[in-house]
Amino acid sequence: EAVDQLPAGILFAQDTGYILLLNLSMQKLLSALSLTAVRDAREILRLLQSGALPDGIERLPIKEGITIKLADGAVWQFVQGAIAINGKHYGAVCVGHNFALESHSAACNEENRAECT
């Protein structure tokens, strides 16, 4: 229950892609991205990196992680990593709301978009 209180989204999975933990923030984001039916963490990452996104949602060309701008203007940055617990290794995906990119993106309009990215 404590992980569901976090504003950041977290996902932990086995090497096989089997999801072990998915908190409420991550569930909400995956829902906004129409990815709730996907049950393999590797597939979620693949779709975030290069899959089709719902209307009004865009991938921002940021080098660090995967950055997604939702239709409401919120910008979320996904970062993939790993964690070891008792000698076992697990994949991790963390996502945080990126307020700096959000305000930068909002300041850019269609005319100067190339200069803003």
N, C-alpha and C positions, 0 to 999 in steps of 0.2 A: 504494500500500500504506500509506503514512503516514496518509492520510485515514481509512483503516479503523481506525486505532488511536485515533481521537478518540472520546471518550465522547458528544459531541454529534452529532446527525444532521445531514447536509447534503445538499442536492439543488440542482443547477444545471440550468437548462433554457433552451432558446431561446424566443423570443417565441411560437413556434408551439405550445409545450408539450412539444416533444421533449426528453427527459431526456438530458443530457450526462454528468452525474456524480451518482452516488447512493452514499453510503458505507454501510458495514456497519451502523452504528447506525440509520440511516434505514431500511434494508432490514428490520431486525428490527422496528422500530416499525410500518412499513407492513404487515408480516406479522401482527403482533398485532391490527391494525385491519382485517385482511382486505382490504387494498388492493394486494397484490403484483401482481395481474393488470392493474392500471391503469397504462398507459404514457404518460399525458399529465399533465404537472405541473399544468396548469390544472384538470383534472378531479380530481386528488388534492386540491388546495386546496378545490375546491367541495364535495367529499365530506367533508373535514375540517370545513368550516364548517357544513354543513347536511345532510349525508347520514345515512343510517341507520348506527348503530354496532352492533357485535356485542354480545351479551348481556354484562352486567357492566362495560361500558365506558361512560363518560359524558363529556359536554362540560361543563366548568365555566364559569359565567358571569363570566369575567374579561374586562375591556375590551381589554387589550393582547394582540394575537395570538389564537391559537386554543389553548385549554387543554383537554387530554384527560386523564382519570383512567382508568388501566387497571384491570383486574379485580384485579391484585395490589396496588393502592393507589398505584402509582407515578404521579406527575403530570408530564406533559410539556407544554411550552409551545412551540408552533410560531409562528415569526415569518417573514413574507414580506418580501422586499426585492429589491434589484437590485444588480448589479455590472457595471462596465464594464472590459473588457480589450481593449487595443489599439483603442479606438474602437468596439467592438461591445458591445451591451448584452445582458445575460442576467438571467433571473429567478433568484432564490435563495430557498430555504426552509431555515431553520435551526431545529433543535429541541433544546432542552436540558431536562434533568431539573430540575424545580423543587422542591427539597427544602423550601423555606419553605411553599409551597402544600400540599405533601404532608403535612407535619406539622400544618398548620392544618386540612386536610380530615379527617385522621384524628381530630383532637380534636372534630370536630363529629359529633353523632349525629342521628338522624332528628327528634328533638323540637325541636332548635334550629337545624336546617339553614338556614332562611330568614335567621337572624341571622348565620350564619357566611359566607355568600357575599358 
